[in-house]
Amino acid sequence: MVTSQLRCLVALGQAQHLGRAAQASEVSPLELTQAIHALEQEYGHPLVKPGARFEGFTPQGEQVLAWARAFLHDTEALRHELQATRKDDAIAPLLERRSVSPKRLRAPGPGAEHIDLILQAALRAPDHGGLHPWRVLEFREGQRAALADRFEEEKRRRDPLASSTDLRRAREHATRPPVLLAFVVVPRARSRVPAREQWLSAGAALGNLLNAAHQLGYGAIVLSGERCFDPVLSAELGIGPEEFLAGFVSLGSVAEAPPARHSHVLPGQVWSAWTPPAAAPGTPKPRAATAMNLDIAGGKT
Ligand SMILES: Cc1cc2nc3c(=O)[nH]c(=O)nc-3n(C[C@H](O)[C@H](O)[C@H](O)COP(=O)(O)O)c2cc1C
């Protein structure tokens, strides 16, 4: 009960308008006002400035609002952490996936059969126009030394004063991962699908690829770094001028689990419920907007 009242308070803090806050909280304006009054009783202070319309919070209201935001954030974080530990949950593999740095990977990586499955999963990502605007390049064991030479040369181009340690590290990016792929974005220039949607399709494919690897029990990570922006290296890898080297995907068995996540971004931080902006008095409603509002109201019943 208190949590739902705090949600109303936080919604009011966000919308700065009683009606819109009520809509966002999926309560009536009266219920929202009652929730705020209940909190005022609980904390023994007026939380909003007096007036028929919302005119802002009192200093105590601001204090309670800040506390309520932190409380709801922590409550959500706890709920999500507990949810992620429910192994029977159908989406547990998606909730658990973590990137595993090449240092924490060991052989064996996925073999040809598993790479094929991983690519099938990538090809099942949403893809406007079915363009698969991406491709994958595998660097097999026999070619790693040659790739390491290219990585070292790229590092020298970028930093002529690179130390021997820097150059060794650059080489290790090519030699360390048990399996190494390049993920290349290939926007289809002659398509009617906008480039930005093609990039999103490619990103969705990359996400599926990582999730598939995780579900097959492998660790994986995408790393780009400066070398992905080097045109000489791209050309050496056979990547055309209209293509983009998005990153290198390292895959392998997990030798050591990655460290615990420090920041926990919650769905509420990327979510909001749309409410129509208040029309200026006397502004006629555009027809399309009216139809859109009816659709939304219809969809909710
Ligand atoms: C295209 C792409 C390139 C990336 N390049 C780098 C990189 O060069 N260095 C890095 O530290 N992380 C890079 N990342 C982020 C990591 O792959 C990883 O997602 C991040 O460390 C968060 O870990 P998580 O996947 O476990 O949440 C890249 C991610 C993507 C999608």
Ligand as a Chemical Component Dictionary entry (heavy atoms), coordinates in Angstrom:
data_LIG
# 
_chem_comp.id                   LIG 
_chem_comp.type                 NON-POLYMER 
_chem_comp.pdbx_formal_charge   0 
_chem_comp.three_letter_code    LIG 
# 
loop_
_chem_comp_atom.comp_id 
_chem_comp_atom.atom_id 
_chem_comp_atom.alt_atom_id 
_chem_comp_atom.type_symbol 
_chem_comp_atom.charge 
_chem_comp_atom.model_Cartn_x 
_chem_comp_atom.model_Cartn_y 
_chem_comp_atom.model_Cartn_z 
_chem_comp_atom.pdbx_ordinal 
LIG C1  C1  C 0 29.840 -3.431 -30.785 1  
LIG C2  C2  C 0 30.392 -3.450 -29.395 2  
LIG C3  C3  C 0 31.705 -3.096 -29.150 3  
LIG C4  C4  C 0 32.237 -3.105 -27.858 4  
LIG N1  N1  N 0 33.525 -2.747 -27.657 5  
LIG C5  C5  C 0 34.026 -2.741 -26.415 6  
LIG C6  C6  C 0 35.387 -2.379 -26.179 7  
LIG O1  O1  O 0 36.137 -2.088 -27.099 8  
LIG N2  N2  N 0 35.836 -2.364 -24.913 9  
LIG C7  C7  C 0 35.010 -2.705 -23.853 10 
LIG O2  O2  O 0 35.463 -2.678 -22.712 11 
LIG N3  N3  N 0 33.726 -3.070 -24.042 12 
LIG C8  C8  C 0 33.214 -3.096 -25.290 13 
LIG N4  N4  N 0 31.907 -3.453 -25.492 14 
LIG C9  C9  C 0 31.090 -3.815 -24.314 15 
LIG C10 C10 C 0 31.308 -5.247 -23.840 16 
LIG O3  O3  O 0 31.194 -6.147 -24.915 17 
LIG C11 C11 C 0 30.241 -5.638 -22.784 18 
LIG O4  O4  O 0 28.968 -5.589 -23.344 19 
LIG C12 C12 C 0 30.293 -4.722 -21.585 20 
LIG O5  O5  O 0 31.528 -4.896 -20.946 21 
LIG C13 C13 C 0 29.160 -4.993 -20.592 22 
LIG O6  O6  O 0 29.206 -6.307 -20.135 23 
LIG P1  P1  P 0 27.881 -7.196 -20.107 24 
LIG O7  O7  O 0 27.629 -7.589 -21.554 25 
LIG O8  O8  O 0 28.207 -8.334 -19.195 26 
LIG O9  O9  O 0 26.784 -6.346 -19.556 27 
LIG C14 C14 C 0 31.390 -3.491 -26.773 28 
LIG C15 C15 C 0 30.083 -3.875 -27.022 29 
LIG C16 C16 C 0 29.576 -3.856 -28.300 30 
LIG C17 C17 C 0 28.144 -4.287 -28.522 31 
# 
loop_
_chem_comp_bond.comp_id 
_chem_comp_bond.atom_id_1 
_chem_comp_bond.atom_id_2 
_chem_comp_bond.value_order 
_chem_comp_bond.pdbx_ordinal 
LIG C1  C2  SING 1  
LIG C2  C3  SING 2  
LIG C2  C16 DOUB 3  
LIG C3  C4  DOUB 4  
LIG C4  N1  SING 5  
LIG C4  C14 SING 6  
LIG N1  C5  DOUB 7  
LIG C5  C6  SING 8  
LIG C5  C8  SING 9  
LIG C6  O1  DOUB 10 
LIG C6  N2  SING 11 
LIG N2  C7  SING 12 
LIG C7  O2  DOUB 13 
LIG C7  N3  SING 14 
LIG N3  C8  DOUB 15 
LIG C8  N4  SING 16 
LIG N4  C9  SING 17 
LIG N4  C14 SING 18 
LIG C9  C10 SING 19 
LIG C10 O3  SING 20 
LIG C10 C11 SING 21 
LIG C11 O4  SING 22 
LIG C11 C12 SING 23 
LIG C12 O5  SING 24 
LIG C12 C13 SING 25 
LIG C13 O6  SING 26 
LIG O6  P1  SING 27 
LIG P1  O7  DOUB 28 
LIG P1  O8  SING 29 
LIG P1  O9  SING 30 
LIG C14 C15 DOUB 31 
LIG C15 C16 SING 32 
LIG C16 C17 SING 33 
# 
